[in-house]
Amino acid sequence: MFKIEVDDTYEKGLMDEEDTSLSEAIFSTYPISSGYFSINWNGIYIPLTLNSLSDIIDDIIKMLDSIISGFDFECSFLCESFSVILNFKIYKKNVIITSKWISINTDEIFNLNSSKSVLLINKDKYICEWVRLLSVISNDLKLVGYSFLFLDKKLSFYNEFLKQKDNM
């Protein structure tokens, strides 16, 4: 099982006119003490901060692009809330993700690195969870005054991919 849930009761920060990157804008939009999301990885609840997404936003986009390309790959998420190495094997409409959790804000690291480390999921469902999170980020960025055409185009591309009946 894989699911991403966002706690929508958070307060947003303020736009910083000096922000030039998506990462900087996310950092400004989500103050450190406000905004949480969680990942359900094979039944283990992993609480994370929205602010930590500023460290891994580029990795998330590269990961989604790589899944869509259909080739096996490895990626790492290294941020304040967690560090994990993910190995992706693409098999038709599914993806097998083997994880190696290095650090995390939970006592479940042993369980995450045992039998729960391997996730088998439909490729579209996995992409859809991340697209939902990226959509929340995009909307929040717009609410505080940012405009990132790059993110809008990526979301449009991912949504078009998900609409296709047969994704290889």
N, C-alpha and C positions, 0 to 999 in steps of 0.2 A: 504494500500500500504506500502511496505517495500522495500527499496533499499539502498545499500551502494555504494557510489562513492568515488574514490580516485583521488585527484589532483596529477597528475604524473609529475608536474613541480618542485618538491622539490629536494634539495640537500641532499645527504646522508652524515652521519657522518663517523667516522673512527672506525675500529675495536679496541676494548680495550682488550689487551691480558689477563687482569685480570677478564674479564667477565666469569662467570661460569654457568649462567642460561639464559634461553631464554628471560626472562624479562630484565635482564641486557643488553643483546645484542640488544634488541629492543630499549632500552633507548639510547644506544650508536649510533645505526644506524640512529635514527631520532632525530636530534638536536631539542631542544624546539622551536626555532623560524622557523623551516622548516618542512614542511610536514603536510598536512591536508587531512581529509576525512570527508564525511558527511553521515548522515543517514536520509532517508526520512521515517518518521514514520507517517503513515496516512495523508500524505500531508504536514506535518510540517518538515521543513528542520532544521537539527541539525548539526551545524559545530563542528568538533572535531579535535584534533591534533593526528597525528600518534604516537607521543611520549607518549601520554596517554595510548596507547595500552600496554605499558610495565607494567602498573598497573593491567590490566584486562585480559592479555593473558591466564592465567590459568583458569579464569572464563569462557572465551569464549570456550575453549576446553571442560571444564566440561559441559557447556550448550549444546554443540553439541552432546557430548556423551550421555547426558541424554535424549535429543530429540530422538536420534536413539534408545535408550533402550525402548522407548514407554511408560514410566511412567510419571505421573504428577509430577511437582517439582517446586521449587522456587529458583531463584538465584539473586544475587546482583552484580551490577557493581559499584564500588566505585573508582573514580579516580579524577584527577585534573580537567578534562574537564566536567565531569558529574557524577551524582550518581542516580541510578535507581534501584528499586526492581521490578523484573519480576516474575510473576506467570504463569506457563505453564500448560495448559490442552491439552493433546494429544488426538485427536479424529480421528481415522483412518488415513487418509492421510493429515489431517489438524492439525494445532496447533492454539490454542486460547491463546494469551498472554495479560495478564492484567498488566499494568505498573503503578508504583507509582514513579513519577519523584521527586527527592529530591532537586537536584541542577543541573543547566545546563547553558552553555554559550549562552543563548538566552532569549528573552523576552517572549517566547512561553510556559513557564512552566505551566501557567494556562490552556492553550488549551490542552497541553499534558496530564494534569490531569483531563480533563473533558471528553467529549464524544470521544475524540481522544485517550484515554488511552488504549482502547481495540483493539488489532490487530488480525484479523482472516486471516490466510495465509496458503497456501499449505506448508506442512512440507519440501518437497524437495526444493521449491523456497527459503524458509527461510535459510535452510542449505547452499544452493548454494551461496547466497549472502555473507555469512560469509566465505565460502571456498574460494571465489574469493579474499576477503581481506587477508585471511591467505596465499594465494598463492603469493600475492604481497609482503607480509612481508617475506616469505621464499626466494623469489627471491632477494629482497633487502639485506637480511642477507648474502646470498651467494656472492652478488656483492662486499660487503665490507670485505669478508673473513671468515665469520662464517659458520659453518656446524652443523646443529642440526638434527640428524637422527630421533629423536623423532617427530619433526614437520613434516618431510618428510613422516614418517610412518602414522601419523595422517591424513595428506592430502591424502595419498593413500587410507586409510581406508574410509574417507568421500567420495572420488570420486567413489570408488567401490560401496558404499552404494547408491549414486545417480544414478549409472548406472543400478541398479536393476529395473526391470519393475514394480514389485509390492512390495513397501516398507510398507507392512502391511496395 
